[in-house]
């Protein structure tokens, strides 16, 4: 599988609700095979457990976890035809958690372990499954998170590289995991966070 000349199909969150049962059909219908699946939709709500009502919990879990499961499950027949692979999107807080992010941290930790389980089950079929865990990255979601917390958006950071990440750096990690250079890599988590987790136990 090569990473040049790929044909890319995506679904826009404004057009399709990724939490709906029809989302995978709309995204996958008409394909005769699939080289790479990256189920990447995500939201964050910065609340403690006592601040999180059922509706918020279910919305975050549906967006961050259930849609990933459904897309992976429904794409497996297409991936088998081409020897394709899956790269899920976790988070640094799916590895170590963080303050006032109970639903987000729980959903992303589940994505990390879902990735491992898929890798175990489908490795014998030639399907590799890996997870990229970004840290703070300059995206609209991170900017909305700053608004939720009432904090100014700042691209500097206390992490070792002293800056937040760029989306293209996360994309490069995904592309590497999907490439032939990573042909013996499956069931792993690649952290792209500027060193934020380097001092974590």
N, C-alpha and C positions, 0 to 999 in steps of 0.2 A: 504494500500500500504506500502510495506516495502522497506528499502533502502539497505538491504543486498541481495546479489545474483542477482542484476540487470544485465540484458544484455544491453550492451551499443553499440549503432551504431553511428558513426560519419562520417563526410566527411572532407577530408583534403583539405585545400585551394589550395594546389599544384595540386590536381586532379580535383577539381570541382570549378567553379566560383559561389560563393553563390549568386551573383547578377543576375545570369541567370534564366530564367523562368523554366528551367529544373531541377534546383537544388533540389527543394522539391521532385520531382518525383524520382530522383536518391537516395535521402536519405530515403524516406518513402515507396517506392514500396516494396510490399511483406510482409509488417507488417500487422498483424491481430488486433493490438491494440497498445496503447502507454501509458506508465505510466508517463513519464516525457519528456518534450521538453525544451531544453535550446539552443535557437538560439544565439550563442555567438560570431560570427565573428565581427570584428571591425577594423577600421583604424582611424588614427588621422593625420590631417594636421594643422600645427601651423601657421595660417595666419589671418590677419584682413579681413574684407569684401572687401576692395579695393585691397587686394593682392590675393583674391580668384577668379579665373575665373570660367566660367560655367562648364567646364569639371571637375574641382576639386570638386566643389559643388555637382554635380550630382554623382560623384564617391563615395563621403563620404556618401551622403544620401542613395544611393543604397545599400552600404555595411552595414551601421550602422542602417538603419531604414527599407528600403523596404524589405530586406531579412528577417527581423524579422516579419514583417507583413505577408509576403507570407508563411513563415514556420508555423506561428501560425494559419493562415486561413486554410491551407491545412492539418494541423495535427488535427484539431478539430474533424472530424469524428472518427479518431483513438483514441483520448483522451476520447471521450464519451463512447466508448466500455469498457474502463477499469477504468473509474473514475479518469483519469490522471490529471496532472497539468502542468503548464507552469511556468518557471522562466526565465525572460528576464534579460539582462545585460545592465544596464544604466551606470551612472558615477556620481561621485560627481559633475562634471561640467555640468551634466544634471539637477542638482538641483539649482546651484548658478552661473553657467558659469565661465569663466576665460579669461585671456588675450590671444589674437592672436589664437583663436580656434573657430572661428565663426561657421564653418560648423559642427565641432565635437560637440560643445555645443548644437547647434540647433537639431542635430540628436538624441542626447542622451536625451534631454528634451522631444522630441517627443516619444521616447521609454517609458519613465516614464508614460506619459499620455495615450499612447496606452495600456500599461499594465492595467491601471485603467479602461479604456473603455472595454477591454476584460473581466475583472473581473466582471463588472456590467452585461454585456450581457450573460455571460456563467456560472455565479455562480448558477443560477437556474437549470442548467444541471449537477451540481456537479463538474464542472471544476474550480479549483482554479488557479489564475494567479497573480504572484508577481514579483517584480523586485529587483535585487541586484545591488546596486550602489557602486562599488569599488572606492577608491581613488588611488593614485599612488601605483602600484603593480609591483613587479619585473618580468616583462614579456618582450619578444622581442619587443612588440609594444612600451613600455616605453623606452627601450634602443634606438629604432629608433627615438623616439621623442627627446631624448637628442641630438642625432646626428643632427636632423633637426635644433635645436636651437644652435648648436655649443657649447654645454655644456658637461662637464664630467658627466658620470653616477655615481650617489651617492646614496647609500642605507640609508643614514641618512636623517633626515627630521626635519623641525621646528614644525611639528604637535605634539600634546600632547605625543604620544607614542615614538616620536623621531626616527622613522624608517619608511620605506615604507613597504607595505604589501607583503605577500607571496601568490602565487596562491592557495595553499592548504587552506588558510584561506577564500578565496572567495568560493572555492569549498565546504567548510564546511557550509557556509551560505546557499548555494544552496541546499545542502543535507538536512539541517534542514527544509527549506521552503517546500521541497518535501516530508517530512516525516509526519507520523501520528501525531507527536507532534505539528505540525503546521496546524492541520486539520481545525481550525477555522480562519485561516489567509488567506485573499485574498484581492487583490487590494492595497497592501501595498508596501512600498519601504524600504528595509533594507540596510542601509549605512554601508559599511565596509571600513573605511578610516583612522583608527588610531586617530580619533578625529578631523580631519581637518575641518569639518563643525560645530563643536561644538560651535564655537563663531559666526557663521553666523546668520543673522536675519531670 
